[in-house]
Amino acid sequence: MTIVDYVQTLSDNPYFGAGFGLFGLGAGAAVLRKGVQMGMILFRRHYMITLEVPCRDKSYQWLLQWITHKGAKKTQHLSVETSFEQRETGHIKTKYDFIPSIGTHFFRYQGNWIRVDRTREQQTLDIQMGIPWETVQLTAFGRDRSIYFNILEEARQMALKEHEGKTIMYIAMGSEWRQFGHPKKRRPLESVVLDTGIAERIINDCREFIKNPTWYSERGIPYRRGYLLYGPPGCGKSSFITALAGELERGICVLNLSERGLTDDRLNHLLAMAPQQTIILLEDIDAAFASREESREIKAAFDGLNRVTFSGLLNCLDGVASTEARILFMTTNYLERLDPALVRPGRVDVKEYIGWCSAKQIEQMFLRFYRNMGEKGSELAKQFAENVITQKRNISPAQIQGFFMFHKHNPDDVLKNVSHIWELT
């Protein structure tokens, strides 16, 4: 019997013609379709691996850039990200990065085809960033998770290479840290001239701390280090910390304790969530808290402007919930205003006075500013330092540098006008 004859027989059958046959065919088709769907689900579950990366994850931007440079170069569906790059001259260069747009893309990696689905939820906003919620989903054949590990690691290395030789500054925005401004070229440590031995002591202590986490754990000592730099304004405290961060290849998280709306809980969260490989900097700590008694008076007079308490700060620094593997610097112009509880050992491990210029310091600054002068430069530097010291007046490195800038093309005029250095600066 041919297929045509079989169909004709079914059509002549009264039961089939009454609808039972059509119902059976429909049910069979539905079962077949359901079976195909279940088969696809089982296939995806056992023979495909998927990675979803939300926009809040740190690797999200790394992954998009990696896909652009390594994978989906030939895709025709793009979106643009405009950024600005600051050169050494201070000139800002506009940079356009084309990344895969919302939709589906394909690329090949290590012999595997990978599907990229970038989606955006228009009705859902990221509260912290104020942009629509986005995700990137990667799908590949196989069950080996190492392919995604390799992709993420390559993306991370690519991002680190872009910031190689630069120092990144972070500020607190809400409950997270945001990059502030453009990555800056690392400041050479020798560009900040401190008095003899100060810079060496601090950097050696930092390096010893970084290299010996096991030493702390074996002795049950919390693995964190606190530093306090104190002294008159303009003597190089902040400049040295910036140069130190470049020397240690770390970023800087600047935290303002006087920020309106900052609470104890948020402060603790920010310290716990600070980006890795960074130094936390609390500048002018005396401006936030002078003493326990005075902080209570300030709290009563200006309630609502700043809700960080002195006890809350102490708990964040070395309480039960305080974080480890942390390097924290505090600066102040007035050491005597700080409560002894804030600067005790365990909260502040190293205290260094960054003060007025010494003769040796002035001499080094002269030689660094007026270079390639040979023996004449050394003689002029020594004579200039002696002339400044004989005035018996305190002077900061910032004042010295400002004076040099005024006579930047003629070092002989620097010696002739030493008596005017305090007038010009």
Long-range contacts (C-beta under 8 A, 24 or more apart in sequence): 46-143, 47-141, 47-142, 47-143, 48-139, 48-140, 48-141, 48-142, 49-139, 49-140, 49-142, 49-143, 49-144, 49-145, 49-147, 49-148, 50-137, 50-138, 50-139, 51-137, 51-138, 51-139, 51-148, 52-135, 52-136, 52-137, 52-138, 53-135, 53-136, 53-137, 53-138, 54-133, 54-134, 54-135, 55-126, 55-129, 55-131, 55-133, 55-134, 55-135, 56-126, 56-128, 56-129, 59-152, 59-155, 59-156, 60-134, 60-136, 61-159, 62-152, 62-155, 62-156, 62-158, 62-159, 63-136, 63-151, 63-152, 63-155, 64-99, 64-100, 64-136, 65-97, 65-99, 65-155, 65-158, 65-159, 66-151, 66-154, 66-155, 66-158, 67-99, 67-100, 67-105, 67-107, 67-116, 67-136, 68-97, 68-98, 68-99, 68-100, 69-158, 70-107, 70-109, 70-154, 70-158, 71-105, 71-107, 71-108, 71-109, 71-114, 71-116, 72-100, 72-105, 72-106, 72-107, 72-116, 75-100, 75-105, 75-107, 77-101, 77-103, 77-105, 84-182, 85-182, 86-182, 86-184, 88-185, 92-182, 109-147, 109-151, 110-147, 110-150, 112-140, 112-141, 112-142, 112-147, 113-140, 113-141, 114-138, 114-139, 114-140, 115-139, 115-140, 128-173, 128-174, 128-175, 128-176, 167-242, 167-245, 167-246, 167-250, 167-251, 167-252, 168-251, 168-252, 169-251, 169-252, 169-254, 170-251, 170-252, 170-253, 170-254, 170-274, 170-275, 170-278, 171-253, 171-254, 171-255, 172-253, 172-255, 172-256, 172-259, 172-262, 172-270, 175-266, 175-269, 175-270, 175-273, 176-273, 177-253, 177-270, 177-273, 177-274, 177-275, 180-254, 186-243, 186-245, 186-246, 186-247, 187-239, 187-242, 187-243, 187-246, 188-243, 188-246, 189-243, 189-244, 189-246, 189-247, 190-368, 191-243, 191-368, 192-236, 192-239, 192-240, 192-243, 193-236, 193-361, 193-364, 193-365, 193-368, 193-397, 194-236, 194-240, 194-354, 194-361, 195-354, 195-355, 195-357, 195-358, 195-360, 195-361, 196-358, 196-360, 196-361, 198-352, 198-354, 199-240, 201-350, 201-352, 202-227, 202-240, 202-244, 202-350, 202-352, 203-244, 203-247, 203-248, 205-350, 206-244, 206-248, 206-327, 207-248, 209-327, 210-248, 210-327, 213-325, 222-318, 222-322, 222-324, 222-346, 223-324, 223-325, 224-318, 224-322, 224-323, 224-324, 224-325, 224-326, 224-327, 224-328, 225-326, 225-327, 225-328, 225-349, 225-350, 226-317, 226-328, 226-329, 226-330, 226-346, 226-347, 226-348, 226-349, 226-350, 227-327, 227-328, 227-329, 227-330, 227-348, 227-349, 227-350, 227-351, 227-352, 228-285, 228-329, 228-330, 228-331, 228-332, 228-335, 228-343, 228-348, 228-350, 228-351, 228-352, 229-329, 229-330, 229-331, 229-332, 229-352, 229-354, 230-331, 230-332, 230-333, 230-334, 230-335, 230-351, 230-352, 230-353, 230-354, 231-333, 231-353, 231-354, 231-355, 232-333, 232-355, 232-356, 232-394, 232-396, 233-333, 233-396, 233-398, 234-396, 234-397, 234-398, 234-399, 235-354, 235-355, 235-356, 235-357, 235-396, 235-397, 235-398, 236-354, 236-397, 236-398, 237-331, 237-354, 238-281, 238-283, 238-331, 240-354, 241-279, 241-281, 241-329, 241-331, 244-279, 245-278, 245-279, 248-279, 249-277, 250-277, 250-278, 250-279, 250-327, 251-275, 251-277, 251-278, 251-279, 252-278, 252-279, 252-281, 253-278, 253-279, 253-280, 253-281, 254-281, 254-283, 255-280, 255-281, 255-282, 256-283, 257-282, 257-285, 257-288, 257-289, 257-306, 257-308, 257-313, 258-287, 258-288, 258-306, 259-306, 260-305, 260-306, 261-306, 261-307, 262-306, 262-307, 262-308, 263-307, 263-308, 263-312, 264-307, 264-308, 264-309, 264-312, 264-313, 264-315, 264-316, 267-308, 267-312, 267-313, 267-316, 268-312, 268-315, 268-316, 268-321, 268-322, 271-316, 271-322, 271-323, 271-326, 272-321, 272-323, 274-323, 274-326, 279-327, 279-328, 279-329, 280-326, 280-327, 280-328, 280-329, 281-328, 281-329, 281-330, 281-331, 282-328, 282-329, 282-330, 282-331, 283-330, 283-331, 284-331, 284-332, 284-333, 285-330, 285-331, 285-332, 285-338, 285-342, 286-332, 286-333, 286-334, 286-337, 286-338, 288-313, 289-313, 289-338, 289-339, 289-342, 290-337, 290-338, 290-339, 291-337, 291-338, 291-339, 292-339, 292-341, 310-339, 310-342, 313-342, 314-341, 314-342, 314-347, 317-342, 317-347, 318-346, 318-347, 356-394, 356-395, 356-396, 357-388, 357-395, 357-396, 357-397, 357-400, 359-385, 359-386, 359-388, 359-389, 360-385, 361-397, 362-388, 362-389, 362-395, 362-400, 365-397, 365-400, 365-401, 365-404, 366-404, 366-411, 366-414, 369-401, 369-404, 369-408, 370-404, 370-411, 373-411, 377-411, 380-411, 380-412, 380-414, 380-415, 383-415, 384-414, 384-415, 384-418, 387-415, 387-418, 388-418, 388-421, 391-418, 391-419, 393-422, 395-421, 395-422, 398-425, 399-425
